[in-house]
Amino acid sequence: MQIKDIHDFTAAELEDLFLSVEWSSGHFPDKLVVAMRNFKTVYSAWDGDKLVGMICAMDDGVMNAYVHYLLLRPEYQGKGIGKQLVEKMKEHYSDYLRIVVVAYNKEVGFYQNCGFTPADDATPMFITSLWT
């Protein structure tokens, strides 16, 4: 498994990865290509020439970083790859005051194992047309 710091992906690579975890954004691969180029930080996991996972974040340049995507093909989950991706992001933003992630309820345990703590006084809120 190789972790890369790249922002350029083909629409087919992104569509395949995002749909493998049943994320509706995978139905918009051309938009994902542009999004990946615009993210401040992207780390991707590769098995040979196959994109198997990624983590992406945006930041304000000095204090706050927001992890937006962390996804890993189901057949690669449970092998420590997701945690490796999170560790790369934590290392990259080690001088920042806050790294934020909005976790789906079923993923909270994973993020807690990576060092994140649920907020007692905050609720994530969205305006979205995506169905996942």
C-alpha positions, 0 to 999 in steps of 0.5 A, spaced: 500 500 500 502 506 498 500 513 500 500 519 495 500 526 496 496 528 489 490 532 487 489 529 480 485 523 479 481 521 473 473 521 473 473 514 473 477 513 479 473 517 483 467 515 481 469 508 482 472 509 489 466 513 491 460 509 489 464 503 492 462 506 499 455 508 496 456 515 496 452 519 492 457 524 490 460 518 486 454 520 481 458 526 480 465 524 478 467 530 474 465 535 480 469 530 484 475 531 479 475 539 480 473 538 488 480 534 489 484 539 485 481 545 490 482 541 496 488 544 500 490 537 502 489 530 499 492 524 501 490 517 497 491 510 498 493 506 492 494 498 491 498 498 485 495 503 480 488 502 483 485 508 488 483 504 494 482 510 499 483 518 500 482 523 505 481 530 504 481 537 508 480 544 507 483 549 512 484 557 513 492 556 513 493 557 520 488 555 525 483 550 523 483 544 518 476 541 516 477 533 514 471 533 509 472 526 506 475 519 508 473 513 504 476 507 503 473 501 499 470 496 503 475 490 501 480 494 504 477 497 511 479 494 517 487 493 515 489 500 518 489 504 512 484 509 514 488 510 520 494 511 516 490 516 512 488 520 518 495 520 521 498 523 515 493 528 516 494 529 523 501 530 522 500 535 516 496 539 521 500 538 527 501 546 528 494 547 527 489 549 533 484 544 531 482 539 526 475 538 525 471 532 522 463 531 522 463 523 523 457 519 521 454 516 527 456 509 525 464 512 524 464 515 531 468 509 534 473 509 528 475 517 529 475 516 537 480 511 536 484 516 531 484 521 537 478 525 535 473 527 541 465 528 540 463 535 542 458 536 547 456 542 545 455 542 538 451 539 532 453 538 525 448 541 520 447 541 513 444 544 507 445 538 501 442 535 495 446 529 496 442 523 499 448 520 503 
